[in-house]
Amino acid sequence: MKHTLFLIAVVAFFASGCISSKNDPKPGDGASTSDSYFPVTSGSTWTYKEEIAGATSSTVIKMTGNTKTFNGKSYYEATSSSTVKGNTLGYFYTANHDFSILQTIPTYGINIEIHLGNDTKAAGYSWTTSPTADGYVNGFPAQMINTIKEKGITRVVNGKTFTNVMHTQADLQYDLGSGFMSYSVYDFYLAKGVGMIESDTGISGSIYDKETILSYNVK
């Protein structure tokens, strides 16, 4: 059987096939507030430039106000309009100060979750999560080593200066039979009141995929 190791492009994480959603009850603890490192308020939009393998495209993400439940967790739905991939759906999670995104892959029947950070933790904090419900990705054991790299920093993206930025990192690892080894590393930059302003996907120390914010409108 042929196995596939997944490389997840963060802004372009949306599934190739849409999944119907409904207006489930919203998660609590102020998750929908705009004053967050990862706002999910209905109608909010973000436009990103994506540079991947020498090609450049743009993507507009918009929160629909709907939610959908996966594995007992309620995620906020967003639409994605890409100049390359067309219109698709994706899912954001924010509750108990924890932020993540969910990529649905209908072809393989799995959902992959990437944790973007936790705003209550200090720089240097690290924790381990499973990218899937059963801890496997297409037959291989997988894990994410997540780290808060920096907090309260300033970051300039596409000529615009963002303050109160949290820099986090997720190291996606697979066990191919000799123990867990790093496959790809994701660096995220989240600005309070804005959301994700940049994400960088690295393979073997080189940037493979870079997404940077062009504009935003947080409701």
N, CA, C and O of each residue as an XYZ file, in Angstrom:
876
protein
N       0.842     -1.195      0.000
C       0.000      0.000      0.000
C       0.877      1.243      0.000
O       1.845      1.314      0.757
N       0.563      2.195     -0.811
C       1.321      3.426     -0.865
C       0.843      4.390      0.206
O      -0.355      4.645      0.324
N       1.772      4.927      0.987
C       1.443      5.879      2.027
C       1.859      7.270      1.592
O       2.795      7.430      0.809
N       1.156      8.288      2.106
C       1.450      9.671      1.774
C       1.709     10.456      3.041
O       0.926     10.388      3.988
N       2.814     11.209      3.068
C       3.080     12.137      4.150
C       2.551     13.491      3.721
O       2.885     13.985      2.644
N       1.710     14.098      4.581
C       1.051     15.336      4.205
C       1.881     16.545      4.584
O       2.387     16.648      5.702
N       2.010     17.461      3.632
C       2.602     18.765      3.880
C       1.464     19.760      3.853
O       0.770     19.878      2.843
N       1.257     20.485      4.955
C       0.086     21.335      5.096
C       0.446     22.785      4.842
O       1.250     23.362      5.574
N      -0.142     23.383      3.812
C      -0.005     24.814      3.579
C      -1.056     25.515      4.423
O      -2.248     25.250      4.270
N      -0.633     26.401      5.307
C      -1.533     26.871      6.352
C      -2.665     27.733      5.824
O      -3.825     27.444      6.117
N      -2.381     28.777      5.059
C      -3.467     29.604      4.532
C      -4.273     28.825      3.506
O      -5.484     29.015      3.395
N      -3.614     27.954      2.758
C      -4.306     27.161      1.741
C      -4.690     25.794      2.289
O      -4.634     24.793      1.575
N      -5.083     25.755      3.563
C      -5.380     24.478      4.216
C      -6.753     23.944      3.863
O      -7.070     22.809      4.219
N      -7.578     24.718      3.176
C      -8.968     24.341      2.987
C      -9.109     23.118      2.096
O      -8.311     22.877      1.190
N     -10.158     22.354      2.391
C     -10.380     21.099      1.676
C     -10.766     21.349      0.234
O     -11.335     22.387     -0.104
N     -10.449     20.383     -0.612
C     -10.826     20.496     -2.024
C     -12.314     20.252     -2.213
O     -12.888     20.645     -3.228
N     -12.937     19.606     -1.239
C     -14.374     19.386     -1.300
C     -15.051     20.062     -0.131
O     -14.558     19.971      0.993
N     -16.158     20.735     -0.353
C     -16.839     21.473      0.707
C     -17.664     20.533      1.583
O     -18.204     19.536      1.105
N     -17.753     20.862      2.861
C     -18.553     20.106      3.809
C     -19.662     21.009      4.310
O     -19.400     22.135      4.733
N     -20.890     20.534      4.270
C     -22.001     21.374      4.715
C     -21.903     21.629      6.208
O     -21.452     20.772      6.968
N     -22.338     22.841      6.628
C     -22.270     23.236      8.025
C     -23.621     23.708      8.498
O     -24.556     23.868      7.713
N     -23.710     23.932      9.821
C     -24.953     24.432     10.372
C     -24.620     25.452     11.451
O     -23.461     25.580     11.844
N     -25.604     26.166     11.925
C     -25.399     27.161     12.960
C     -25.422     26.496     14.339
O     -26.411     26.599     15.064
N     -24.331     25.813     14.696
C     -24.216     25.198     16.009
C     -24.014     26.285     17.058
O     -23.616     27.399     16.717
N     -24.280     25.983     18.333
C     -24.002     26.958     19.381
C     -22.531     27.344     19.367
O     -21.664     26.502     19.134
N     -22.252     28.616     19.618
C     -20.882     29.109     19.576
C     -20.115     28.677     20.823
O     -20.694     28.593     21.906
N     -18.790     28.398     20.676
C     -17.986     28.094     21.847
C     -17.959     29.278     22.805
O     -18.170     30.423     22.405
N     -17.696     28.982     24.082
C     -17.764     30.034     25.093
C     -16.466     30.753     25.329
O     -15.606     30.781     24.449
N     -16.304     31.327     26.477
C     -15.182     32.087     27.024
C     -14.716     33.214     26.119
O     -13.516     33.472     26.016
N     -15.667     33.898     25.453
C     -15.305     35.071     24.651
C     -14.575     34.735     23.381
O     -13.839     35.567     22.851
N     -14.765     33.501     22.867
C     -14.006     33.063     21.696
C     -14.246     33.939     20.478
O     -13.356     34.074     19.638
N     -15.433     34.543     20.361
C     -15.752     35.293     19.159
C     -15.315     36.749     19.216
O     -15.602     37.512     18.293
N     -14.621     37.155     20.290
C     -14.198     38.537     20.398
C     -13.175     38.903     19.330
O     -12.399     38.060     18.882
N     -13.186     40.174     18.928
C     -12.218     40.631     17.931
C     -10.873     40.952     18.570
O      -9.861     41.013     17.871
N     -10.842     41.161     19.903
C      -9.611     41.484     20.611
C      -8.895     40.199     20.999
O      -8.805     39.847     22.175
N      -8.385     39.506     19.979
C      -7.805     38.186     20.166
C      -6.629     38.019     19.217
O      -6.517     38.737     18.223
N      -5.752     37.068     19.525
C      -4.673     36.738     18.595
C      -5.207     35.958     17.386
O      -4.527     35.814     16.370
N      -6.440     35.462     17.524
C      -7.016     34.652     16.444
C      -8.510     34.942     16.352
O      -9.320     34.084     16.705
N      -8.898     36.144     15.882
C     -10.317     36.520     15.826
C     -11.106     35.602     14.893
O     -10.611     35.185     13.846
N     -12.346     35.293     15.292
C     -13.213     34.458     14.459
C     -14.588     35.113     14.319
O     -15.577     34.429     14.052
N     -14.654     36.426     14.497
C     -15.921     37.138     14.435
C     -16.524     37.076     13.037
O     -15.818     37.209     12.037
N     -17.831     36.875     12.982
C     -18.544     36.717     11.719
C     -18.331     37.919     10.803
O     -18.460     39.065     11.235
N     -18.005     37.657      9.542
C     -17.814     38.700      8.556
C     -16.399     39.227      8.457
O     -16.095     39.991      7.540
N     -15.514     38.839      9.381
C     -14.118     39.273      9.322
C     -13.423     38.672      8.105
O     -13.708     37.536      7.725
N     -12.515     39.426      7.497
C     -11.817     38.960      6.296
C     -10.315     39.234      6.397
O      -9.885     40.181      7.055
N      -9.535     38.391      5.736
C      -8.087     38.552      5.651
C      -7.655     38.189      4.236
O      -8.118     37.198      3.671
N      -6.776     38.989      3.676
C      -6.226     38.704      2.349
C      -4.733     38.410      2.492
O      -3.995     39.192      3.091
N      -4.294     37.280      1.939
C      -2.909     36.843      2.058
C      -2.254     36.678      0.688
O      -2.901     36.341     -0.304
N      -0.966     36.925      0.675
C      -0.133     36.556     -0.478
C       0.555     35.243     -0.132
O       1.134     35.102      0.944
N       0.488     34.288     -1.045
C       1.148     33.004     -0.829
C       2.240     32.812     -1.866
O       2.019     32.972     -3.066
N       3.418     32.467     -1.378
C       4.552     32.165     -2.251
C       4.959     30.722     -1.998
O       5.458     30.386     -0.924
N       4.743     29.878     -2.990
C       5.027     28.454     -2.828
C       5.699     27.920     -4.088
O       5.173     28.032     -5.195
N       6.874     27.336     -3.883
C       7.636     26.713     -4.969
C       7.810     27.660     -6.157
O       7.712     27.236     -7.308
N       8.065     28.928     -5.884
C       8.332     29.896     -6.939
C       7.109     30.548     -7.542
O       7.242     31.452     -8.366
N       5.909     30.110     -7.152
C       4.676     30.680     -7.686
C       4.007     31.554     -6.625
O       4.121     31.289     -5.428
N       3.304     32.606     -7.080
C       2.631     33.529     -6.161
C       1.139     33.563     -6.458
O       0.729     33.621     -7.617
N       0.335     33.527     -5.406
C      -1.113     33.625     -5.550
C      -1.656     34.424     -4.374
O      -0.903     34.795     -3.473
N      -2.960     34.692     -4.378
C      -3.581     35.396     -3.256
C      -4.831     34.653     -2.812
O      -5.488     33.978     -3.605
N      -5.148     34.790     -1.525
C      -6.291     34.117     -0.929
C      -7.031     35.069     -0.005
O      -6.411     35.775      0.791
N      -8.353     35.091     -0.107
C      -9.187     35.872      0.803
C      -9.954     34.905      1.686
O     -10.670     34.036      1.188
N      -9.804     35.054      3.008
C     -10.502     34.215      3.967
C     -11.570     35.048      4.660
O     -11.306     36.172      5.087
N     -12.785     34.496      4.773
C     -13.887     35.216      5.403
C     -14.627     34.295      6.360
O     -14.981     33.173      5.998
N     -14.862     34.768      7.585
C     -15.616     34.002      8.573
C     -17.106     34.064      8.238
O     -17.649     35.143      8.002
N     -17.763     32.901      8.219
C     -19.172     32.844      7.811
C     -20.147     33.048      8.965
O     -21.308     33.391      8.741
N     -19.686     32.841     10.200
C     -20.593     32.880     11.339
C     -21.155     31.519     11.693
O     -21.824     31.381     12.717
N     -20.898     30.496     10.863
C     -21.340     29.131     11.132
C     -20.268     28.369     11.908
O     -19.103     28.768     11.927
N     -20.668     27.276     12.545
C     -19.712     26.389     13.198
C     -20.015     24.947     12.814
O     -21.112     24.627     12.356
N     -19.014     24.080     13.011
C     -19.189     22.652     12.732
C     -18.400     21.879     13.777
O     -17.313     22.297     14.177
N     -18.946     20.754     14.219
C     -18.316     19.957     15.260
C     -17.509     18.803     14.672
O     -18.017     18.029     13.860
N     -16.257     18.695     15.086
C     -15.381     17.580     14.739
C     -14.837     16.998     16.042
O     -14.271     17.728     16.856
N     -15.001     15.698     16.245
C     -14.446     15.015     17.419
C     -14.820     15.719     18.721
O     -14.003     15.822     19.637
N     -16.057     16.199     18.796
C     -16.546     16.822     20.007
C     -16.128     18.265     20.213
O     -16.469     18.852     21.239
N     -15.399     18.860     19.272
C     -14.962     20.246     19.376
C     -15.670     21.083     18.305
O     -15.842     20.641     17.169
N     -16.072     22.281     18.683
C     -16.800     23.157     17.770
C     -15.832     24.130     17.095
O     -15.124     24.885     17.762
N     -15.816     24.098     15.770
C     -14.920     24.936     14.976
C     -15.714     26.001     14.218
O     -16.849     25.765     13.803
N     -15.111     27.162     14.045
C     -15.718     28.234     13.265
C     -15.397     28.032     11.786
O     -14.263     27.734     11.411
N     -16.413     28.200     10.969
C     -16.264     27.988      9.522
C     -15.789     29.255      8.823
O     -16.186     30.364      9.182
N     -14.937     29.076      7.823
C     -14.476     30.185      6.992
C     -14.493     29.764      5.532
O     -14.264     28.599      5.206
N     -14.766     30.727      4.655
C     -14.642     30.466      3.219
C     -13.287     30.972      2.749
O     -12.736     31.921      3.307
N     -12.766     30.340      1.735
C     -11.503     30.749      1.135
C     -11.710     30.952     -0.364
O     -12.220     30.074     -1.061
N     -11.305     32.126     -0.846
C     -11.380     32.421     -2.284
C      -9.954     32.619     -2.781
O      -9.334     33.651     -2.525
N      -9.441     31.618     -3.495
C      -8.061     31.627     -3.963
C      -7.994     31.835     -5.468
O      -8.831     31.327     -6.213
N      -6.992     32.586     -5.908
C      -6.801     32.793     -7.337
C      -6.372     31.510     -8.034
O      -6.457     31.410     -9.258
N      -5.915     30.534     -7.265
C      -5.453     29.267     -7.840
C      -6.411     28.129     -7.522
O      -6.738     27.333     -8.402
N      -6.873     28.039     -6.254
C      -7.647     26.883     -5.801
C      -9.156     27.088     -5.825
O      -9.905     26.151     -5.547
N      -9.622     28.297     -6.152
C     -11.051     28.549     -6.211
C     -11.647     28.751     -4.836
O     -10.960     29.206     -3.921
N     -12.935     28.415     -4.678
C     -13.663     28.644     -3.431
C     -13.825     27.348     -2.647
O     -14.330     26.355     -3.171
N     -13.394     27.363     -1.385
C     -13.462     26.179     -0.529
C     -13.808     26.599      0.906
O     -14.035     27.778      1.179
N     -13.846     25.619      1.817
C     -14.163     25.857      3.220
C     -13.011     25.416      4.114
O     -12.229     24.536      3.753
N     -12.918     26.045      5.291
C     -11.937     25.638      6.286
C     -12.492     25.911      7.666
O     -13.576     26.480      7.797
N     -11.756     25.509      8.712
C     -12.284     25.575     10.070
C     -11.235     26.058     11.057
O     -10.096     25.593     11.060
N     -11.653     27.016     11.907
C     -10.802     27.580     12.951
C     -11.351     27.184     14.320
O     -12.563     27.142     14.530
N     -10.437     26.896     15.245
C     -10.847     26.597     16.624
C     -10.240     27.623     17.565
O      -9.046     27.912     17.484
N     -11.046     28.171     18.452
C     -10.542     29.043     19.499
C     -11.437     28.911     20.719
O     -12.610     29.285     20.693
N     -10.862     28.373     21.788
C     -11.558     28.200     23.059
C     -10.510     27.938     24.124
O      -9.461     27.354     23.852
N     -10.812     28.385     25.365
C      -9.879     28.191     26.471
C      -8.474     28.703     26.143
O      -7.470     28.144     26.585
N      -8.434     29.795     25.346
C      -7.182     30.482     24.976
C      -6.313     29.660     24.018
O      -5.147     29.994     23.808
N      -6.859     28.603     23.444
C      -6.118     27.748     22.521
C      -6.597     28.019     21.097
O      -7.800     28.121     20.859
N      -5.657     28.136     20.142
C      -5.998     28.430     18.758
C      -5.476     27.317     17.851
O      -4.353     26.842     18.025
N      -6.300     26.901     16.878
C      -5.849     25.895     15.918
C      -6.663     25.979     14.642
O      -7.705     26.633     14.597
N      -6.180     25.316     13.611
C      -6.900     25.216     12.350
C      -7.059     23.736     12.009
O      -6.251     22.900     12.413
N      -8.108     23.435     11.265
C      -8.400     22.049     10.892
C      -8.450     21.944      9.373
O      -9.160     22.696      8.705
N      -7.676     20.991      8.839
C      -7.695     20.696      7.416
C      -8.416     19.378      7.208
O      -7.998     18.343      7.729
N      -9.497     19.417      6.447
C     -10.209     18.184      6.117
C      -9.692     17.646      4.791
O      -9.555     18.392      3.821
N      -9.405     16.348      4.751
C      -8.872     15.701      3.543
C      -9.791     14.538      3.191
O      -9.514     13.395      3.555
N     -10.889     14.824      2.482
C     -11.881     13.783      2.192
C     -11.312     12.582      1.441
O     -11.769     11.457      1.639
N     -10.317     12.811      0.578
C      -9.748     11.721     -0.223
C      -9.214     10.606      0.664
O      -9.335      9.425      0.337
N      -8.616     10.996      1.801
C      -8.033     10.013      2.717
C      -8.887      9.794      3.958
O      -8.551      8.969      4.808
N      -9.991     10.529      4.064
C     -10.905     10.345      5.177
C     -10.346     10.759      6.525
O     -10.675     10.151      7.544
N      -9.491     11.802      6.548
C      -8.906     12.244      7.803
C      -9.034     13.761      7.952
O      -9.212     14.487      6.973
N      -8.937     14.219      9.202
C      -8.874     15.637      9.521
C      -7.562     15.891     10.245
O      -7.238     15.190     11.204
N      -6.806     16.881      9.799
C      -5.523     17.205     10.415
C      -5.630     18.559     11.101
O      -6.057     19.542     10.495
N      -5.236     18.600     12.383
C      -5.307     19.834     13.155
C      -3.905     20.346     13.480
O      -3.034     19.584     13.900
N      -3.701     21.649     13.278
C      -2.451     22.306     13.649
C      -2.750     23.328     14.736
O      -3.609     24.191     14.558
N      -2.050     23.235     15.856
C      -2.222     24.202     16.935
C      -1.349     25.425     16.664
O      -0.150     25.303     16.414
N      -1.967     26.598     16.717
C      -1.255     27.838     16.436
C      -0.738     28.518     17.687
O       0.138     29.377     17.591
N      -1.252     28.165     18.866
C      -0.740     28.788     20.075
C      -1.752     28.874     21.190
O      -2.916     28.502     21.041
N      -1.267     29.384     22.329
C      -2.093     29.599     23.509
C      -1.625     30.906     24.137
O      -0.459     31.039     24.508
N      -2.533     31.870     24.256
C      -2.105     33.208     24.667
C      -1.865     33.349     26.168
O      -1.495     34.430     26.626
N      -2.068     32.276     26.950
C      -1.787     32.346     28.381
C      -0.381     31.857     28.713
O       0.076     32.013     29.845
N       0.310     31.267     27.737
C       1.618     30.674     27.996
C       2.744     31.658     27.661
O       2.627     32.496     26.767
N       3.837     31.521     28.414
C       4.990     32.397     28.215
C       5.908     31.852     27.125
O       5.832     30.678     26.761
N       6.768     32.715     26.615
C       7.763     32.293     25.628
C       8.610     31.173     26.207
O       9.046     31.241     27.356
N       8.839     30.140     25.403
C       9.601     28.978     25.837
C       8.734     27.787     26.189
O       9.230     26.664     26.287
N       7.427     28.021     26.383
C       6.527     26.919     26.726
C       6.363     25.987     25.524
O       6.229     26.448     24.391
N       6.374     24.672     25.775
C       6.256     23.680     24.702
C       5.279     22.594     25.119
O       5.211     22.237     26.295
N       4.522     22.066     24.167
C       3.580     20.982     24.448
C       3.417     20.122     23.194
O       3.691     20.567     22.080
N       2.970     18.894     23.397
C       2.838     17.930     22.302
C       1.366     17.643     22.046
O       0.595     17.429     22.981
N       0.978     17.638     20.764
C      -0.399     17.335     20.381
C      -0.400     16.313     19.248
O       0.611     16.082     18.585
N      -1.573     15.709     19.050
C      -1.750     14.788     17.932
C      -2.445     15.521     16.794
O      -3.442     16.201     17.034
N      -1.957     15.409     15.572
C      -2.607     16.099     14.455
C      -3.916     15.450     14.025
O      -4.691     16.057     13.286
N      -4.175     14.220     14.479
C      -5.416     13.525     14.139
C      -6.015     12.905     15.398
O      -5.361     12.825     16.438
N      -7.267     12.469     15.287
C      -7.965     11.914     16.448
C      -7.319     10.634     16.962
O      -7.307     10.394     18.169
N      -6.779      9.805     16.063
C      -6.199      8.530     16.487
C      -4.673      8.538     16.546
O      -4.065      7.522     16.881
N      -4.041      9.687     16.222
C      -2.592      9.778     16.298
C      -1.858      9.249     15.082
O      -0.632      9.137     15.094
N      -2.607      8.920     14.021
C      -1.987      8.401     12.800
C      -2.347      9.289     11.610
O      -3.440      9.852     11.551
N      -1.421      9.406     10.670
C      -1.672     10.095      9.403
C      -1.382      9.115      8.284
O      -0.227      8.821      7.975
N      -2.452      8.613      7.684
C      -2.354      7.645      6.587
C      -1.430      6.471      6.903
O      -0.609      6.063      6.081
N      -1.588      5.938      8.119
C      -0.850      4.736      8.481
C       0.387      4.958      9.317
O       0.930      3.994      9.857
N       0.858      6.186      9.447
C       2.067      6.475     10.204
C       1.730      7.191     11.513
O       0.887      8.088     11.512
N       2.365      6.820     12.629
C       2.216      7.604     13.861
C       2.717      9.028     13.625
O       3.748      9.229     12.983
N       1.992     10.006     14.141
C       2.364     11.404     13.919
C       2.150     12.202     15.189
O       1.296     11.865     16.008
N       2.928     13.259     15.349
C       2.761     14.163     16.478
C       3.228     15.563     16.095
O       3.978     15.751     15.138
N       2.761     16.539     16.872
C       3.184     17.924     16.711
C       3.867     18.377     18.002
O       3.299     18.231     19.084
N       5.067     18.921     17.898
C       5.731     19.559     19.018
C       5.526     21.062     18.857
O       6.074     21.678     17.943
N       4.730     21.647     19.758
C       4.353     23.058     19.652
C       5.137     23.886     20.665
O       5.345     23.454     21.799
N       5.571     25.081     20.250
C       6.384     25.922     21.117
C       5.995     27.390     20.969
O       5.811     27.880     19.854
N       5.872     28.090     22.097
C       5.741     29.541     22.064
C       7.155     30.096     21.956
O       7.916     30.045     22.923
N       7.512     30.621     20.800
C       8.873     31.093     20.564
C       9.109     32.495     21.114
O      10.132     32.749     21.749
N       8.155     33.418     20.871
C       8.295     34.809     21.306
C       6.907     35.387     21.585
O       5.912     34.955     21.003
N       6.858     36.364     22.478
C       5.609     37.077     22.746
C       5.900     38.569     22.889
O       6.970     38.969     23.349
N       4.913     39.390     22.479
C       5.047     40.828     22.622
C       6.059     41.457     21.693
O       6.609     42.515     21.998
N       6.315     40.817     20.553
C       7.314     41.338     19.621
C       6.651     42.220     18.561
O       5.425     42.268     18.458
N       7.476     42.914     17.777
C       7.026     43.710     16.634
C       7.456     42.998     15.361
O       8.578     42.497     15.276
N       6.573     42.949     14.373
C       6.859     42.248     13.120
C       6.400     43.108     11.951
O       5.266     43.586     11.949
N       7.266     43.316     10.950
C       6.917     44.063      9.748
C       6.595     43.062      8.639
O       7.435     42.236      8.279
N       5.372     43.138      8.098
C       4.929     42.225      7.043
C       4.397     43.049      5.877
O       3.465     43.836      6.040
N       4.984     42.869      4.717
C       4.586     43.604      3.506
C       4.517     45.115      3.753
O       3.601     45.796      3.293
N       5.513     45.616      4.492
C       5.628     47.048      4.722
C       4.792     47.595      5.859
O       4.881     48.784      6.166
N       3.979     46.761      6.493
C       3.131     47.210      7.599
C       3.680     46.671      8.920
O       4.041     45.498      9.020
N       3.740     47.541      9.935
C       4.276     47.164     11.237
C       3.156     46.700     12.164
O       2.164     47.402     12.362
N       3.333     45.509     12.726
C       2.378     44.946     13.681
C       3.050     44.819     15.041
O       4.187     44.358     15.142
N       2.338     45.231     16.084
C       2.858     45.128     17.438
C       2.069     44.071     18.213
O       1.049     43.566     17.744
N       2.564     43.751     19.403
C       1.936     42.726     20.251
C       1.730     41.424     19.471
O       0.625     40.886     19.394
N       2.826     40.943     18.903
C       2.808     39.737     18.064
C       3.325     38.542     18.861
O       4.308     38.645     19.595
N       2.648     37.418     18.704
C       3.078     36.147     19.286
C       3.619     35.249     18.181
O       2.938     34.997     17.187
N       4.844     34.769     18.360
C       5.484     33.870     17.389
C       5.475     32.462     17.963
O       6.042     32.215     19.027
N       4.830     31.539     17.258
C       4.764     30.147     17.695
C       5.303     29.229     16.604
O       5.485     29.635     15.456
N       5.551     27.992     16.990
C       6.102     27.030     16.022
C       5.492     25.660     16.260
O       5.296     25.245     17.403
N       5.193     24.961     15.171
C       4.684     23.589     15.232
C       5.598     22.700     14.384
O       5.781     22.936     13.190
N       6.158     21.688     15.017
C       7.066     20.744     14.354
C       6.294     19.456     14.098
O       6.002     18.706     15.030
N       5.963     19.201     12.832
C       5.219     17.998     12.454
C       6.195     16.838     12.303
O       7.131     16.898     11.506
N       5.962     15.768     13.089
C       6.872     14.633     13.100
C       6.138     13.341     12.777
O       4.989     13.147     13.176
N       6.821     12.457     12.044
C       6.296     11.131     11.731
C       7.251     10.064     12.258
O       8.463     10.273     12.309
N       6.697      8.926     12.646
C       7.494      7.759     13.014
C       7.369      6.748     11.882
O       6.341      6.088     11.732
N       8.419      6.637     11.096
C       8.415      5.720      9.952
C       9.005      4.359     10.302
O       9.238      3.521      9.431
N       9.244      4.156     11.620
C       9.770      2.879     12.063
C      11.009      3.000     12.913
O      11.443      2.020     13.519
N      11.596      4.199     12.972
C      12.819      4.407     13.742
C      12.665      5.519     14.775
O      13.651      6.123     15.197
N      11.433      5.785     15.177
C      11.180      6.869     16.117
C      10.731      8.134     15.404
O      10.876      8.254     14.187
N      10.190      9.069     16.156
C       9.679     10.297     15.552
C      10.809     11.165     15.030
O      11.815     11.392     15.703
N      10.610     11.649     13.796
C      11.563     12.554     13.171
C      10.793     13.701     12.515
O       9.680     13.515     12.023
N      11.400     14.885     12.516
C      10.755     16.075     11.967
C      10.570     15.948     10.463
O      11.478     15.536      9.740
N       9.364     16.316     10.003
C       9.067     16.300      8.564
C       8.936     17.704      8.019
O       9.468     18.009      6.951
N       8.238     18.558      8.734
C       8.120     19.961      8.335
C       7.879     20.811      9.580
O       7.306     20.348     10.566
N       8.326     22.059      9.513
C       8.220     22.983     10.638
C       7.434     24.209     10.195
O       7.710     24.793      9.147
N       6.443     24.594     11.015
C       5.574     25.732     10.708
C       5.800     26.833     11.733
O       5.675     26.606     12.937
N       6.135     28.033     11.252
C       6.254     29.196     12.118
C       5.069     30.113     11.871
O       4.755     30.446     10.729
N       4.405     30.522     12.967
C       3.227     31.388     12.875
C       3.484     32.692     13.610
O       4.148     32.723     14.646
N       2.945     33.765     13.051
C       3.006     35.070     13.690
C       1.576     35.592     13.809
O       0.916     35.860     12.805
N       1.105     35.732     15.057
C      -0.261     36.156     15.325
C      -0.233     37.509     16.023
O       0.415     37.663     17.058
N      -0.934     38.491     15.459
C      -1.003     39.823     16.050
C      -2.329     40.002     16.756
O      -3.378     39.688     16.193
N      -2.299     40.503     17.986
C      -3.520     40.671     18.756
C      -4.441     41.676     18.078
O      -4.018     42.766     17.694
N      -5.711     41.290     17.936
C      -6.693     42.135     17.279
C      -6.682     42.022     15.766
O      -7.503     42.639     15.088
N      -5.755     41.237     15.235
C      -5.626     41.069     13.775
C      -5.784     39.615     13.376
O      -6.583     39.293     12.497
N      -5.020     38.727     14.022
C      -5.002     37.320     13.644
C      -3.668     36.929     13.068
O      -2.651     37.552     13.372
N      -3.655     35.911     12.242
C      -2.408     35.444     11.656
C      -1.916     36.427     10.602
O      -2.626     36.715      9.638
N      -0.711     36.940     10.780
C      -0.143     37.883      9.814
C       0.905     37.229      8.924
O       1.232     37.747      7.856
N       1.427     36.095      9.364
C       2.431     35.394      8.555
C       2.529     33.946      8.998
O       2.384     33.640     10.182
N       2.773     33.059      8.051
C       3.120     31.673      8.361
C       4.177     31.211      7.374
O       4.100     31.495      6.179
N       5.172     30.490      7.895
C       6.278     29.999      7.078
C       6.396     28.493      7.259
O       6.479     28.006      8.386
N       6.404     27.764      6.169
C       6.556     26.315      6.206
C       7.957     25.955      5.776
O       8.372     26.270      4.661
N       8.700     25.288      6.667
C      10.081     24.935      6.366
C      10.286     23.439      6.225
O       9.711     22.643      6.968
N      11.118     23.068      5.255
C      11.511     21.678      5.042
C      13.031     21.635      4.933
O      13.619     22.303      4.082
N      13.661     20.848      5.797
C      15.125     20.716      5.801
C      15.817     22.073      5.906
O      16.851     22.304      5.278
N      15.234     22.966      6.707
C      15.862     24.253      6.956
C      15.589     25.328      5.930
O      16.076     26.450      6.071
N      14.813     25.010      4.888
C      14.506     25.989      3.845
C      13.010     26.275      3.824
O      12.196     25.390      4.088
N      12.648     27.543      3.500
C      11.241     27.923      3.422
C      10.645     27.397      2.127
O      11.110     27.728      1.036
N       9.608     26.571      2.261
C       8.912     26.001      1.103
C       7.676     26.812      0.748
O       7.370     27.028     -0.425
N       6.975     27.254      1.780
C       5.704     27.965      1.577
C       5.654     29.135      2.544
O       5.864     28.960      3.744
N       5.376     30.339      2.025
C       5.320     31.534      2.860
C       4.029     32.280      2.573
O       3.728     32.596      1.422
N       3.256     32.563      3.638
C       2.008     33.308      3.490
C       2.079     34.572      4.329
O       2.384     34.507      5.520
N       1.803     35.715      3.729
C       1.897     36.993      4.422
C       0.638     37.820      4.186
O       0.057     37.798      3.101
N       0.231     38.544      5.216
C      -1.021     39.294      5.133
C      -0.856     40.550      4.288
O       0.147     41.257      4.382
N      -1.862     40.811      3.463
C      -1.907     42.018      2.637
C      -2.882     43.047      3.203
O      -2.597     44.244      3.210
N      -4.031     42.572      3.674
C      -5.035     43.461      4.258
C      -5.973     42.633      5.134
O      -5.994     41.405      5.055
N      -6.748     43.328      5.972
C      -7.679     42.618      6.854
C      -8.780     43.565      7.297
O      -8.616     44.785      7.267
N      -9.905     42.991      7.710
C     -11.018     43.744      8.262
C     -11.673     42.890      9.336
O     -12.522     42.050      9.037
N     -11.275     43.108     10.598
C     -11.805     42.335     11.712
C     -13.043     43.044     12.253
O     -12.974     44.202     12.666
N     -14.179     42.339     12.247
C     -15.445     42.918     12.671
C     -15.552     42.993     14.190
O     -16.563     43.459     14.716
